[in-house]
Amino acid sequence: MKYAFIREQAGCFPVRLMCRVLGVSHSGYYDWRDRPESRRAAANRQLLVEVRRLHARHGGRYGSPRIHAALRAEGHGCSRGRVARLMRAHGIRAVAGRRFRPTTTDSRHSLPVAPSLLEQNFRAAVPNRIWLSDITYIPTGEGWLYLAGVLDLATRKIVGWAMRDHMRTELPLSALMMAVQRQRPAKGLICHSDRGSQYAAGDYQKQMTAIGAKPSMSKKGCCFDNAPMESFFHTLKVELVHQRKWATREEAKRDLFA
């Protein structure tokens, strides 16, 4: 890999200097450079081109697992380990997350709270049996934009969402109604959320009763009780929100929708 690095940088720095810094023989480098390229090396070189293309296409958001999945979807036969080694050797990595997070859950209320029906058992055999809900924040130049989502536990797809400049009950209620209209779930659906006032509110619970759904709520202060939903929002933040600066809420809405 040192020789490959020297070849890549040969137009920018003297070869002898790079060999000395990297602790390799310059004659050994020239022997390696002039040697016929092996089939494996040629295949890796072509694979690296495809890896860089997909990494750029997805805005630098993909790490080796999803780059590998994207390559396989296009018909490239390669192992996940091989993709990871290539990306590591050439400094290609996914964007990293941040730690700061404002609170969007207000559990200091006297409204009725439902017990947790999941107990962190995040498995569903078929769609529209268990939905997870939560609210997150999006910073813009106009202030916070709040996003409510509904995730189907079986498919891990977002089946309903809503965006507002507030996080009153109307916000998650709109996301729930979108999910209901799109999916038409049967009675007995479990709708799990945190114990925030928006989800415990009368209007939200009335709608749950109207569609024949059973409410379920996380334990107080336990984000692990809603882990798949938390994981989705984390991915959204890392791959999109932390990479953008929106002047208006409308700009943020367009990008989030896309």
N, C-alpha and C positions, 0 to 999 in steps of 0.2 A: 504494500500500500504506500510505503514511502516513495518508491520509485514512481508510482502512478502520480503521486502528488507533485513530485519534481517535474514530471512531464507536463502536467497541467499548468504549472507556474513558470515553465521555461521561458516564456515570452516576457515575463515580468522581472525575474531575478536571475543572476548568473548561476549556472548549474553547479559549478565547483563550490560556490558559497552555500547553496542549499544542501549539497552533499555533506559539507563539513558541519553545518548546523544540525542536520539530522543524523549524523554519525554513520554515514554509509560511504562506500568507495565510489568515486566518480567513474572509474573504469568499470566497476560492476554495474553502475547505472547504464552506461552506454552498451554494455553487453546485453543487459535486460531489454533496453530500448530497441536494439537492432534484431533481437531474437524474434522469429515468427510468432504472431499472436496465437495463443491456444484457442481452441473452440470454446472453452469455458470462459476465458477472458473476453472473447468477442461477444458471447451471449450476455455476460454481465454488463458490458459496455452498452449494448442495445437495451437491456433491461433498465439500466440507469436512465437512459433517455426517456423511457416510458414512465418511470417513477417520477422524474422531475416534471414531466408534462402533467400527470395527474395531480401532483402536489400543487402545482401552480393553478390548475383548473379549479381546485377546491380552496383557493385562497390561503394555502399553507395550513389548513385546519386539520388535515389527515395525518395520523401517525401510521406506523407500519401495518397494524391490523387492517385498517380500512383501505390503505393503499393496496395491500395484498388482495382484499376482497374486490376492489375495483379492477385490478389487473385480471383476476380470475373471471370476472364478469365479461371482460373483453376477450377472453379466450387465451390469455397468457398462462402457460403452465410453469409455475414456480412455487417454491415453498415460502411460507411466512418467514421462516428464519433467514432465508436468503435475502428477502426484501429488507428485513430488519438490519442485516449486516451491511448491505449496500447503503442504506440510509444513514446508518451510524458512521460508516467510513467517510461519507461525503457531507456530513453535517446537516442532513435533511431531517427536520423534526417538526412535530406538531406544535402549535401555539400553546402556551402554558396559561394556567388560570391564575386568579387573584384570590386573596383571602377576605377582603372587606365585603360585608354584606349587611345592609339595613334590615330591620325586622318588618315583616309584612303580616305577622300573625298577632292579633290582639285576643288573647285568651282570658283577659281579666274582665269577665262579664258574668252575669247571673242567668244567662240563657241555658236551656237544657243541653247537655252534652251526651252524645251517643257513645256506647262502648266500642272498642276496636274489635271488629269481626275478623280481621286478617291475622293479627298476632305475628306480623312480619312474614307470613307465608305468601310470597308473591308469585303464585302460580295460578294460571287459569287455562283450562283445557280448550275453551272455545271463546270467540269474541262476545262482547256485550253481556258478560256475566259479572265482571268486576271493573269498575272505573276508578281511577285515582284523580284527585283534583288538587290544585294549589294555585297560589298567586305569587308572581315575582315582579320585580321593579326593573325599569329600563331608564337610564339617565339620558336626558336631552337638554338642549339649551333653554327650553321652555320650562323645565322641571321634570319630575318623574312621570313616566308613562307606565301604567300597571297592566300586566298581562296575566290573564287567568286561563288555565289550560285544563283539559280533561283528557286523560290518557287511558286507553284500553289496555288492560294488563296482559291479555292474550297476544295481541299483535304489537304492542308497544308503540302504537301510533296515536298521534293527537287527533281525537275525533271531534273536539269542540274547543273553541277559544274565543276570547273577547279582549279588547284593549280599550282602556279609558284613562282619563287624567285623574281618576280617583279609584279607591278600592272599596267602595260601598257594596252592599249586597247585590246591586244590579250587575256588577261586573262578573262574579262567578255564576250568577243566575243566567246571564246571557250565554256564557260558555256552555253551561249545562243544557240550555234549550237548543243550542246549535247541535250538540251531540245527539240529543233525543231526536231532532228532526232528521238528521243525517242517518242515524243508525237504527231507529225504531226498536229499541230494546224490549224484550219481554219482561213481564212482572218478575220480581225477585232479584233484579239487578242490585248489586252492592255498590254504593257510591261512597268511597273512602276519601277523607280529607283530614286536615288538621282541625283543631277545635276553635278556630278563629270565629269571631262574632259574625262574619259574613255567612259562614256555613251553618252556624247555629241559629241564625235569624229565622223568624217565623215565615217570611215569604219564601225563603229557600227550602225550608222543611215542608211547606205546603206543596211546593212543586214536586218534591221527592215523593210525597204521598200520592199525588195525582198520577204519577207514572208508575206507581207500584214498586218503588225502589226502597231498599233498606239502607239507612244511614250508618256509617261507621267512621269513627274519629280516632286519630292518633292519641297516644298518651301525652300528657302535658310536657312540652319541651323536648319531645323525642322525635328528632327528624328521621331516625331509622325506621319509624313506623310508616313512612311514606317515601321510602328510599328510591323506588323507580322514578317517581315524579321529580324528586330532588335531583336525581341523576340527569334527567332530561334537561332541566333548567340549568344545571351546571354546564352541560355540553353546549347549550344555546349561548350562555354567557361567554365561555371560552372561545367558541368558534365564530361568533358574530359580534355580540355586544361589546366585548372588550377590544375588538379590532376597529370599532367605528366611533365617530363623534358626530351625533346628529344635532343639527341646529333646531329642528322642530319635531314635535311629536308625529306629525304626518310623515316626515321622512323616515322616522324609525318604524312606523307602522308598515310602510311600503317594503322596507327591507325585511322586517320580521315575517310579513306575509309571504314574501318570496322564499 
